[in-house]
């Protein structure tokens, strides 16, 4: 299966979710169809129009939203009151606002993190989970990408990422970046947002993709993405303990929520071990290890697996 043809939303709006934040959302596809919510990555990455295309628009009511501070949500790049638990409740507020009983939750990378957390907290709101590029936000996973691990596979791009940080601060690159991404100096924020974002865009596919790397030239997007993402990771995802998601997977199993786990074998951003650990704790889920793919949801094998999962869940 391949992606569906491009479509336009039939409805878009902002939903005020706190005294500070309003999240942007859209709906496309079949207004009376099966509800599915697309949970974007990052955090802070925002949505793109291509995110609508995994779903049959004749069957699905496709809901996409920008998380706090990301994309078209307001205020842009705002870190105050921006945390995992707030995003979980934003999803629930959006579901209720749209009059949806249960929906399929579809998310990759950080979207898998938030999707799993939402399902654990609100299992009766979830009809099924379709997850890609599993990230459970354990310290080992964060350190792999931002401190040491992926650096051994992409040492050239890691040098571009770590290079601007003074040597005496490189023992904790994440915290060094956070200091600069929250600097009062706009030029400093933009410089470090660009180098942070380039590191991820260079490693997102099996082969570095110039079009993905060019995305960092959009400094407004890079500032949103880098600041929000670093804010979450320097705060350990706001979880009460390391490994919280995997420790609580039993809730999903107890509620018999069906799931599909799609993982690229050569995913450098979210290595396969996290997906495999999830698979061992949630054996009822359909685990698909794509042998010739990295992290991106746009890798051909991953596209096919995700679209196939959406086709399977048409019968739910």
Secondary structure, DSSP 4 states (H G I P E B T S, - for coil): --PPPP---SEEEEEE-SSS-EEEEEEEE-TTSEEEEEE-STTTT---GGGGGGS-TTTEEEEEEPPTTSTT-BSTT--TT-SHHHHHHHHHHHHHHTT-S-EEEEEETHHHHHHHHHHHH-GGGEEEEEEES-----HHHHHHHHTSSGGGTSHHHHHHHHTTS-GGGGGGHHHHHHHHHT-S-HHHHHHHHHHHHHHHHHHSSSS--HHHHHGGG-HHHHHHHHHHHHHHHHTGGG-SSTTHHHHTTHHHHHTT-EEEEEEETT-SSS-HHHHHHHHHH-TTSEEEEETT--S-TTSHHHHHHHHHHHHHGGG-
